[in-house]
């Protein structure tokens, strides 16, 4: 028969082992509490270490965007409200991936797209290139693009008083970037095609 003190040690071993495993599990998990995961997308992220890593990285990007917005000289409150609302909308969109034929592919795409949008939209990294373009043959009709070497290449587009961020999508040739609301910027060398509105397709040329 085991001595009481020896028995206590033996009984405590499973608890010690389980306790030791908790930090490693938390470290490899997503930014949210998996015990509260409700959607199929969240549950998948909790089960998939690669997706969990994407989630943690996106959480860091979002926190950096919040910090950047709070440092604005003017309009910080409204910008922060917009950022939070957009992030909530993104979460809802990610959770809609249950409708997709390939759940994992949809979720991974949602994360890579959102990371690119945050980095480009809030200048969280230094752009790899900045280019001015003249569109529609009118020097006054200008768009400035800043490109970012995110995991999914992204672009920041500034035209007039509006700024949007887009990510690289598949194309037969050139580099095609898609932004929300149907905005598309498709580059082929020093030429580009800009779709700023559904009925507005403009040919653009890079400034010399």
Phi, psi and omega in degrees: 000138182288143174295145182309319182292323178293319179299321180297319179295316181298316181293330183278344183302312179301322180293321180294318180295316179297319180295323180292332182281338184300311180301320181296320180295316180295321181296325182269357182270181181283182183282344182256169182280113182294339178293340181253009180298125183250319183274161178296330178294314179296318180296322178295318179299323179292332183268342187249112185296326180292317178291324177298322177295319177298321180296316179297319180294320179294322178299322177293319178297317181296317178299321178294323178294319178299315178299318180297318181293320181296340180271359179301143177290325181215148177075019183296319183297313180293321180295323179292320177299317180295318180299314181295319179295319179295322179293320177297319177297322178295317179301316179297320179295318177299318181291343176284355181296348178298340180278345185285154177294324180240098184301312184297316180299320180295316181294315179299318178297319180298317180293314182294323178295313182295322178298315179299319180296319180292315181297312181288319184293327184244015175050052182282347174225166175283131180294149178280337179200145176232127184227138174260138182235140173260126186244146178065020180070013182244113181304334180282344180264085189244146171229138179248127180246137175240124184258143184233138182270057175282172181306319170250109186312139185226165182219145174252126182244125180241119180220118184062232180260018183241138177233131178227160179236140180225169180232157182291137177234170182292141176207155181291329179206161180070196179235117185251121180249135178246136176239169179302161176064029174077011179284132181226136174232115187241110183259143173219092184068235181268004178249153179208156175242125182248125171250100183269328175225160183307328183251021183230096175252120184239135173276130183237151179231135179295138179294145180284000000 
